[in-house]
Structures are given as C-alpha cells and as structure tokens.
Amino acid sequence: MKKTLLAVAAIAMLLVFSSAYNEKAIDSRVGYLAPNFTVSNADTTVSLQDLKGNYVLLTFWSSADAQSRISNMHYDRIASANGKVQHIAVNYDRSALVFGEVSKIDNLQNGSQFFDAEGHESRLHETYRISSKGYRTLLIDPAGEIISENPTDSELAQLI
C-alpha cells in the first residue's frame, strides 16, 4: 500500500513540475520572459500576469532622472492614445508626495503610475535590476517576453 501511494505521489509531483515547466527562462533582459510582479496605488492593483495577452510598456523612472521622466511621459501618452499597449510605470522618487506632485505636473494617467514605497530595497527593484543609471522601459509582448528595451517610436508604430 505504501509503495502504491509513494508511486502515485511521485507521478503527481512529476506531472505538476512538468506542466509548470516553461522552456523560456525568466529574467529581466530582452529575449526572456518578464518576471511577474504586482504593483498598487490608491485606486488600482495590477500584476503582469493580469496583462498577459497585451503589449506592456513597463517603465522604471524617477523625477530626479530627467531622461527617465521624459520617457515616462512619452510612453504614457502613447499608451493613452492607443488601446493595444498598456503602460505600467514604477516610480523611485524618495517620497510619495514628490511622486504625486510630479505626476500631476506631468499630467500622467493615474491608473498606470505606481510609487514603489520600498524603493531600492524592494523585490521589484532587485528583480528588474534597477539602478539610478538603469531606469528604463521594457516592451513586453502578449506572451510575456521582453522584446525591447527603451523601444523607439518606430518599434511601437509596428504594434499600433
């Protein structure tokens, strides 16, 4: 009886692990499946898993980094004008108050902007290897693969 139960348990474990296997590795670099994450603000909670089936622009930015702030505004406008691309922006300012004021000044969509209160100590920050010189935008395809870093307007125009 014990041998039968052990065999059934082993087969069940094998099935669980083989069905969860995905030949594409998960990493935060182009060519890999994007690591899943969940972000929240006062109005919205979003996970990358929820957005599967859509193109996603995932922007990491700070108002202290002019280029990332400009890029965030640019990608936010593209996504708001187009239904095929979802924009998720994660902010790394030192304070939620600064983030809120900058978001108002830049006229950003509230549902796409998220402040990472844990900052540089957060799991998301570590998983996506963000540094003050590493603020960037990743384009993720509907299957969850990162297909471009800091996509150009011409790359995005092919999707729209």
N, C-alpha and C positions, 0 to 999 in steps of 0.2 A: 504494500500500500504506500509506504514512504517513497519507494522508488518511482512509483507512478506519479505521485504528487510532485516529486522533485523533477521528473521529466516534463510534466505539464508546465510547471513553473519556469523551467529553463526555456521551453518553447515559447511561452508567453513573453518572457523577457527578450528573447531573440526577435520576436515579432515587433515588440514595442520599439526596440532600438533600431531595427532595420527600417521600420516605417518612418521613424524620425530622422533617418539619415538623409542628408542632402549633399549631393556631390559638390556644390559650390560652398566654399569656405566663407565664414562670416568675418568681415574686417571692415575698417573704416576707409579703405582705399578703393580707388577706381578698379573695377573688374570683380569686386567681391560683393556678396550680399551685405547690405547695411545692417548693423546691429539694431535690434529693436530697442525702443525707448518709449517712455511716456512722459509727457510734459503737461503742466496745468497752469492756468491763470484763474482769475476770479470767475470767469464765465465759461471756460472750456477746458476739457481734458482730452488730449489727443495722443494716440500711440501710432508708431509707424505701422504696426500691424493693421490698425483701423483703416489706413490709407492704401493698403495693397490694392492693386488694380488701377491706381492713378500714378501719374508722374508727380514726383515730390521734389520741390526745391527746399533743401534743409540748410538754412543759413545760421552760422555762428557769428555773432558780432558784439561790438562794444562801442558806445558813443565816443570813447577815448581814442578809438582807432578809426580815423576818418574814412579810409578806404572801405572797411567793413560796413560802416554806417551808410555810406553812399550805395554800396552794393545791396544792402538790405532794402533800402528804399526802392531801388531799381527793380529788384526781384519781386517785392511786394506789389508794385504797380503792374508788373507783367501778369502775376497770378490773379490779381483782382480784375483784370481786363479779359481774362481767359478762364474758361471752365475746365480745361484739360490739365492744368497744372495746379497743384496745391502747394502753398508756401507755408513752411514752419520755420520760424526764426527764434533762435535761442540767444538771449542777451546775457552778457557777462559784465555788466556795469557793477560798480561797488555798492550801489544802493538801488532798491526798488523804486524809490522816489525819483532818482535821476532817470531811470529807465522809463517810468511813467511820463515824465515831462518831455523827454526826448521823443517818445512815441507819439505824443500829442503834436509836438512841433513838426515832426516829420510826416504827420497825417497817416500813420500806419494802421492797417486793419487790426482791430483788437483781437479777433479770433485767431490770428496767425502769429501773434507775438507773445513770447514767453520769457519770463525772467527766471534764471537759474539761481535761486536763493543760496544754494550751497557753493556757488561759484567754482573756483578752481579745485575745490575738494570734491566736487560731485562725481558720481559714477558716469554720467553722460560726458562730462568734460574729459575724464580719463579714457573712456571707451572710444571717443572720437578724436583723441589725441590733440586737443585744442591747446594752443599756446597764444601768447599775445601776438606772435608773428604768424600764427596758424589759423586765424579767423578766416573762414572760407565758406563757400556754398557748394553743396553736393547735389547733383541731379541724380535722382533715384528713379529707375524705370518701374512700370507696373508690377513686375515680378519681384521687386525689392533689391535689384542690383544697382550699385553705384556706377553710373555710366559716364559721368563727367565731373570734374572739379572746376568751380568757377565758370560755368557754361557761358558761352558767348551768346549774343542775340541771334546770330545765325543758327547756332545749335538749337536754341529754343524755338526759332521760327519753323524749323522742321517738324516740331511736335504740334505746333498750334494750327 
